[in-house]
Amino acid sequence: MQQQTQPNNQTQTAPSTNHGGHELFDLHEVLGCNINVLDQFMISRQFVQDNELLDILDRQYNFVLSQYNVTAECFTTGQKPSQETSTYMIKQLTQPIYGIKPTQPKKPNQSLAYVKDAGISGHMMGLIKTHASLLTMTAVEVTNPVVRRVLASQVQNYIEMAYEIFLYQNKHAYYQVPQLEASDMQKMLTAFVPATGTPQLPANNKAAATVH
């Protein structure tokens, strides 16, 4: 008797095409937005007056560019990139300043002559926070294991960059942090307590379930 071979339902996919359709659209959005961050940082650089903010902008620009290259490479090849994802370190980690002090009311700029460090740092913050959210949403949709890891590993770095910008803004009273009254804060802090003891989980009804 002639032996019949069973069809193989597992499709062998080359690493470079090891991507789902939805993933392709998501990565195009991530990489496109990554370029937008870099372009906006480059445009903003000419308006920066404070050397500290200029240092933050330059260091973050270089980091974002390096991570863009890593992401683009692993997306194209479907394989581990030639460089590892890096860790972003805040240069000057300070304690936040709490409370509100009087400042001049804000209003839209009437010309480029009014663009100041407060506005530039605000634009930087918005760009970095938006990309952190996009990376998080995309990472949980990616099927390629290498690309998923590369995207996920970048999320914490963008959080650090956003916090660095916040610390700069907070120090200069561009981003002030109000607090609740002490009694209200204490009530909020004690509203939850850790669970104790062993939870009494209900029995699983899998055996009694009807198979459809």
C-alpha positions in Angstrom: 0.0 0.0 0.0 1.2 3.5 -0.8 1.7 5.5 2.3 -0.2 8.8 2.4 1.5 11.8 4.0 -0.6 14.0 6.3 -0.7 17.7 5.2 1.3 20.0 7.4 -0.9 22.8 8.7 2.0 24.7 10.1 3.3 27.2 7.5 7.0 27.8 7.6 7.5 31.5 7.5 10.8 33.3 6.8 12.0 35.5 9.6 11.7 38.6 7.5 8.0 37.9 6.9 7.2 36.7 10.4 4.6 39.5 11.0 0.8 39.6 11.2 -1.1 42.0 9.0 -2.3 44.2 11.9 1.3 44.3 13.2 2.6 45.8 9.9 0.2 48.7 10.1 1.0 49.3 13.8 4.8 49.3 13.2 4.4 51.7 10.3 2.6 54.1 12.7 5.3 53.6 15.4 8.2 54.2 13.1 6.4 57.2 11.5 5.6 58.8 14.9 9.2 58.1 15.9 10.4 60.2 13.0 7.9 62.9 13.9 9.4 63.0 17.4 12.9 63.4 16.0 11.8 66.1 13.5 10.0 68.1 16.2 13.0 67.9 18.5 15.2 69.2 15.7 12.8 72.0 14.8 12.5 73.0 18.5 16.2 73.1 19.1 16.6 76.5 17.5 14.3 78.1 20.1 15.8 76.6 23.2 17.5 79.2 25.4 18.4 77.3 28.6 21.5 75.1 28.4 20.0 72.5 30.7 17.0 72.1 28.5 19.2 72.0 25.4 21.2 69.2 27.1 18.0 67.2 27.7 16.8 67.7 24.2 20.1 66.6 22.6 20.5 63.5 24.8 16.9 62.4 24.3 17.2 63.1 20.5 20.2 60.8 20.3 18.5 58.1 22.3 15.3 58.2 20.3 17.3 58.0 17.1 19.2 54.9 18.3 16.0 53.2 19.3 14.4 54.1 16.0 17.3 52.3 14.2 17.0 49.2 16.4 13.2 49.0 15.8 13.5 49.6 12.0 16.2 46.9 11.7 14.3 44.1 13.6 11.0 45.0 11.9 12.6 44.6 8.4 14.6 41.5 9.2 12.3 39.8 11.7 15.4 38.9 13.7 17.4 40.1 16.7 18.9 43.5 15.9 22.6 44.0 15.7 22.5 46.3 18.7 20.7 45.8 22.0 18.1 48.1 23.2 19.6 50.7 25.5 18.6 52.1 28.9 17.9 55.8 29.3 19.3 57.4 32.4 18.1 60.7 33.9 21.2 62.9 34.3 19.9 64.9 37.2 17.3 63.1 39.4 15.8 65.5 41.8 12.8 65.5 44.1 9.6 67.0 42.8 8.4 70.3 44.2 4.8 70.3 45.4 2.4 73.2 45.7 1.2 76.0 43.6 2.7 79.5 43.4 1.4 82.4 41.3 2.5 82.7 37.7 1.5 84.7 34.7 -1.6 83.4 32.9 -0.9 81.5 29.7 -2.2 82.4 26.2 -1.3 81.4 22.6 1.8 82.9 21.2 1.3 85.7 18.8 4.6 85.1 16.9 7.7 82.9 17.0 9.4 85.6 19.1 7.2 84.5 22.0 8.3 80.8 21.9 10.1 80.1 25.2 11.6 77.2 27.1 8.3 76.6 28.9 6.5 75.9 25.7 9.3 73.9 24.1 9.6 71.6 27.2 5.8 71.2 27.1 5.9 70.1 23.4 8.7 67.7 24.3 6.7 66.2 27.1 3.6 65.7 24.9 5.6 64.0 22.2 7.4 61.6 24.5 4.3 60.7 26.5 2.3 60.1 23.4 5.0 57.8 22.0 5.2 55.9 25.3 1.5 55.2 25.0 1.7 54.2 21.3 4.6 51.8 22.1 2.6 50.2 24.9 -0.5 49.7 22.8 1.5 48.3 19.9 3.7 45.9 21.9 0.6 43.9 23.0 -0.5 43.5 19.4 2.8 42.4 17.9 3.2 38.7 17.0 6.9 38.7 16.1 8.6 37.9 19.3 11.7 40.0 18.6 9.8 43.1 17.6 7.5 42.7 20.6 10.5 42.6 23.0 12.2 45.6 21.4 9.0 47.7 21.6 8.2 46.6 25.2 11.7 47.3 26.4 11.5 50.9 25.1 8.4 51.8 27.1 10.2 52.3 30.4 12.8 54.4 28.7 10.2 56.8 27.3 8.6 57.0 30.8 12.0 58.0 32.1 12.5 60.6 29.4 9.0 62.1 30.2 9.9 62.2 33.9 13.1 64.0 33.2 11.3 66.7 31.2 8.7 66.9 34.1 11.5 67.4 36.6 12.9 70.2 34.5 9.5 71.8 34.1 8.6 71.4 37.8 11.9 73.0 38.9 11.1 76.1 36.8 7.4 76.2 37.8 6.3 75.3 34.3 4.6 72.2 35.6 3.3 72.7 39.1 1.9 69.9 41.3 -1.0 70.6 43.6 -1.7 68.4 46.6 -4.8 67.6 48.6 -5.2 68.8 52.2 -3.4 66.5 54.7 -6.6 65.0 56.1 -8.0 64.2 52.6 -4.7 62.8 51.5 -4.5 60.5 54.5 -8.0 59.2 53.8 -7.1 58.5 50.2 -3.8 56.7 51.2 -5.6 54.4 53.6 -8.6 53.6 51.3 -7.0 50.3 50.3 -5.2 47.6 52.3 -3.3 44.4 51.3 -5.3 41.2 51.1 -4.7 38.7 53.8 -5.4 34.9 54.2 -6.0 32.4 51.4 -8.8 33.3 48.9 -11.6 30.7 48.8 -11.9 30.3 45.0 -15.0 28.6 43.7 -14.8 25.1 42.1 -14.2 24.9 38.4 -17.3 23.8 36.5 -15.3 22.6 33.4 -16.4 18.9 33.8 -20.1 19.8 33.9 -19.9 22.2 31.0 -21.7 21.3 27.8 -19.5 20.9 24.8 -20.9 22.8 21.8 
